[in-house]
Amino acid sequence: KQRSFVISNVITDNGDNINDKMRYFAGTDVAGLVTFQVYDRWGNLIYRLDSSESGLVDILWDGTYKGSKVASGIYTWLAQVEYIDGEVIGYSGSITVMRWWEMLELLVLRLYFRI
């Protein structure tokens, strides 16, 4: 059985309102998102969402934790999706947080030190 659930994998947070938040798309076979969690590289829970509707939905995680912006990097997410037939399926993946100033700093260091 083919199921629909697609989630974005990059937050750029550069203020252009494109990829500034996570977004997921769930088709008509989805009843809703039961839970959604984001973890840092040490396994600390940094975001949690309990229940959301189906369709094209912004997940309100914007790359912050306790009001501060997280560092650029790769974060793990876990989601439980409930389908209209009652089945709940767990999904996992990663999201990359890219801060333009950190990327620029890295580029400058690489050019300067030729690394």
Secondary structure by P-SEA (a helix, b strand, c coil): cbbbbbbbccccccccccccbbbbbbccccccccbbbbbccccccccccccccccccccccccccccccccbbbbbbbbbbbccccbbbbbbbbbbbbcaaaaaaaaaaaaaccc
